[in-house]
Amino acid sequence: MESVFTVVLEFASDEYVRQPLWNFPPEDRPAVIAERRRRFGIADEEIGDPEYS
């Protein structure tokens, strides 16, 4: 079963989905990454910690 947050992400604006991951609760971050991958084709290794970029 999909979480409510996952469904909300499908309708969220691109700007919302592009927010830094630390703006999202830890339990929602995998859904954000999956939505970014679906929309923008971003691979996991491209979404890193900004301190190390």
OpenMM code with the backbone's topology and positions (N, CA, C; nanometers):
from openmm import Vec3, app, unit

residues = "MET GLU SER VAL PHE THR VAL VAL LEU GLU PHE ALA SER ASP GLU TYR VAL ARG GLN PRO LEU TRP ASN PHE PRO PRO GLU ASP ARG PRO ALA VAL ILE ALA GLU ARG ARG ARG ARG PHE GLY ILE ALA ASP GLU GLU ILE GLY ASP PRO GLU TYR SER".split()
positions = [
    Vec3(0.0831, -0.1185, 0.0000),
    Vec3(0.0000, 0.0000, 0.0000),
    Vec3(0.0876, 0.1250, 0.0000),
    Vec3(0.0543, 0.2180, -0.0878),
    Vec3(0.1290, 0.3428, -0.0960),
    Vec3(0.0950, 0.4329, 0.0216),
    Vec3(0.1961, 0.5071, 0.0647),
    Vec3(0.1686, 0.6034, 0.1713),
    Vec3(0.0986, 0.7255, 0.1118),
    Vec3(0.0332, 0.7995, 0.1964),
    Vec3(-0.0344, 0.9223, 0.1526),
    Vec3(0.0683, 1.0192, 0.0953),
    Vec3(0.1860, 1.0250, 0.1572),
    Vec3(0.2902, 1.1163, 0.1093),
    Vec3(0.3332, 1.0821, -0.0326),
    Vec3(0.3448, 0.9532, -0.0643),
    Vec3(0.3829, 0.9104, -0.1996),
    Vec3(0.2803, 0.9584, -0.3016),
    Vec3(0.1541, 0.9488, -0.2682),
    Vec3(0.0474, 0.9942, -0.3582),
    Vec3(0.0528, 1.1459, -0.3731),
    Vec3(0.0753, 1.2170, -0.2639),
    Vec3(0.0843, 1.3635, -0.2689),
    Vec3(0.2005, 1.4068, -0.3571),
    Vec3(0.3120, 1.3365, -0.3502),
    Vec3(0.4287, 1.3723, -0.4317),
    Vec3(0.3980, 1.3680, -0.5807),
    Vec3(0.3126, 1.2781, -0.6214),
    Vec3(0.2783, 1.2676, -0.7637),
    Vec3(0.2174, 1.3972, -0.8169),
    Vec3(0.1506, 1.4721, -0.7288),
    Vec3(0.0828, 1.5950, -0.7697),
    Vec3(0.1570, 1.7212, -0.7256),
    Vec3(0.2680, 1.7046, -0.6571),
    Vec3(0.3442, 1.8193, -0.6070),
    Vec3(0.4176, 1.8883, -0.7217),
    Vec3(0.4475, 2.0145, -0.7014),
    Vec3(0.5208, 2.0908, -0.8034),
    Vec3(0.6654, 2.0421, -0.8109),
    Vec3(0.7292, 2.0688, -0.9237),
    Vec3(0.8700, 2.0337, -0.9398),
    Vec3(0.9562, 2.1033, -0.8352),
    Vec3(0.9230, 2.2273, -0.8024),
    Vec3(1.0009, 2.3019, -0.7033),
    Vec3(0.9960, 2.2322, -0.5674),
    Vec3(0.8801, 2.1804, -0.5316),
    Vec3(0.8660, 2.1101, -0.4045),
    Vec3(0.9522, 1.9841, -0.4029),
    Vec3(0.9489, 1.9090, -0.5103),
    Vec3(1.0233, 1.7837, -0.5183),
    Vec3(1.1742, 1.8092, -0.5213),
    Vec3(1.2152, 1.9232, -0.5739),
    Vec3(1.3584, 1.9571, -0.5836),
    Vec3(1.4170, 2.0141, -0.4548),
    Vec3(1.3355, 2.0360, -0.3529),
    Vec3(1.3885, 2.0875, -0.2259),
    Vec3(1.5006, 1.9968, -0.1757),
    Vec3(1.5926, 2.0514, -0.0988),
    Vec3(1.6957, 1.9650, -0.0383),
    Vec3(1.6316, 1.8553, 0.0452),
    Vec3(1.6917, 1.7379, 0.0424),
    Vec3(1.6349, 1.6228, 0.1129),
    Vec3(1.6207, 1.6466, 0.2622),
    Vec3(1.7069, 1.7286, 0.3211),
    Vec3(1.6979, 1.7507, 0.4660),
    Vec3(1.5727, 1.8283, 0.5045),
    Vec3(1.5000, 1.8834, 0.4078),
    Vec3(1.3716, 1.9490, 0.4367),
    Vec3(1.2582, 1.8487, 0.4566),
    Vec3(1.2829, 1.7230, 0.4229),
    Vec3(1.1822, 1.6182, 0.4360),
    Vec3(1.2146, 1.5303, 0.5564),
    Vec3(1.1134, 1.4787, 0.6239),
    Vec3(1.1389, 1.3849, 0.7336),
    Vec3(1.2135, 1.2614, 0.6803),
    Vec3(1.2995, 1.2029, 0.7614),
    Vec3(1.3783, 1.0870, 0.7149),
    Vec3(1.2936, 0.9745, 0.6548),
    Vec3(1.1755, 0.9510, 0.7092),
    Vec3(1.0931, 0.8404, 0.6572),
    Vec3(1.0340, 0.8714, 0.5192),
    Vec3(1.0316, 0.9990, 0.4782),
    Vec3(0.9770, 1.0371, 0.3476),
    Vec3(1.0840, 1.0506, 0.2395),
    Vec3(1.2089, 1.0527, 0.2769),
    Vec3(1.3171, 1.0753, 0.1795),
    Vec3(1.3250, 0.9698, 0.0701),
    Vec3(1.3065, 0.8406, 0.0998),
    Vec3(1.3080, 0.7429, -0.0100),
    Vec3(1.1996, 0.7705, -0.1152),
    Vec3(1.0833, 0.8163, -0.0719),
    Vec3(0.9758, 0.8486, -0.1666),
    Vec3(1.0129, 0.9700, -0.2509),
    Vec3(1.0790, 1.0677, -0.1901),
    Vec3(1.1225, 1.1870, -0.2644),
    Vec3(1.2259, 1.1484, -0.3689),
    Vec3(1.3207, 1.0655, -0.3297),
    Vec3(1.4235, 1.0207, -0.4246),
    Vec3(1.3593, 0.9431, -0.5391),
    Vec3(1.2646, 0.8563, -0.5087),
    Vec3(1.1963, 0.7796, -0.6136),
    Vec3(1.1195, 0.8717, -0.7074),
    Vec3(1.0558, 0.9748, -0.6520),
    Vec3(0.9809, 1.0695, -0.7359),
    Vec3(1.0760, 1.1505, -0.8229),
    Vec3(1.1903, 1.1899, -0.7691),
    Vec3(1.2905, 1.2614, -0.8493),
    Vec3(1.3390, 1.1744, -0.9636),
    Vec3(1.3624, 1.0480, -0.9338),
    Vec3(1.4074, 0.9541, -1.0367),
    Vec3(1.3009, 0.9411, -1.1450),
    Vec3(1.1742, 0.9319, -1.1051),
    Vec3(1.0637, 0.9185, -1.2013),
    Vec3(1.0507, 1.0436, -1.2879),
    Vec3(1.0570, 1.1615, -1.2269),
    Vec3(1.0369, 1.2863, -1.3016),
    Vec3(1.1575, 1.3312, -1.3806),
    Vec3(1.2731, 1.3256, -1.3164),
    Vec3(1.3912, 1.3912, -1.3723),
    Vec3(1.4995, 1.2946, -1.4178),
    Vec3(1.4823, 1.1653, -1.3895),
    Vec3(1.5828, 1.0673, -1.4295),
    Vec3(1.7123, 1.0809, -1.3514),
    Vec3(1.7047, 1.1224, -1.2255),
    Vec3(1.8237, 1.1408, -1.1436),
    Vec3(1.8622, 1.0071, -1.0820),
    Vec3(1.9884, 0.9689, -1.1028),
    Vec3(2.0374, 0.8442, -1.0441),
    Vec3(2.0728, 0.8665, -0.8973),
    Vec3(2.0717, 0.7594, -0.8202),
    Vec3(2.1017, 0.7687, -0.6765),
    Vec3(2.2341, 0.8382, -0.6485),
    Vec3(2.3359, 0.8044, -0.7255),
    Vec3(2.4675, 0.8600, -0.6963),
    Vec3(2.4766, 1.0100, -0.7235),
    Vec3(2.3799, 1.0661, -0.7955),
    Vec3(2.3799, 1.2093, -0.8223),
    Vec3(2.3146, 1.2888, -0.7097),
    Vec3(2.2464, 1.2224, -0.6187),
    Vec3(2.1815, 1.2892, -0.5068),
    Vec3(2.2656, 1.2625, -0.3842),
    Vec3(2.3641, 1.3482, -0.3618),
    Vec3(2.4546, 1.3276, -0.2498),
    Vec3(2.4360, 1.4319, -0.1418),
    Vec3(2.5166, 1.4181, -0.0414),
    Vec3(2.5186, 1.5121, 0.0682),
    Vec3(2.5870, 1.6398, 0.0191),
    Vec3(2.5219, 1.7559, 0.0312),
    Vec3(2.5802, 1.8791, -0.0215),
    Vec3(2.7123, 1.9163, 0.0449),
    Vec3(2.7365, 1.8690, 0.1658),
    Vec3(2.8631, 1.8992, 0.2330),
    Vec3(2.9807, 1.8354, 0.1628),
    Vec3(2.9568, 1.7276, 0.0902),
    Vec3(3.0640, 1.6559, 0.0241),
    Vec3(3.0664, 1.6776, -0.1262),
    Vec3(2.9803, 1.7643, -0.1753),
    Vec3(2.9756, 1.7896, -0.3201),
    Vec3(3.0730, 1.8976, -0.3589),
] * unit.nanometer
topology = app.Topology()
chain = topology.addChain("A")
for resn in residues:
    res = topology.addResidue(resn, chain)
    for name in ("N", "CA", "C"):
        topology.addAtom(name, app.Element.getBySymbol(name[0]), res)
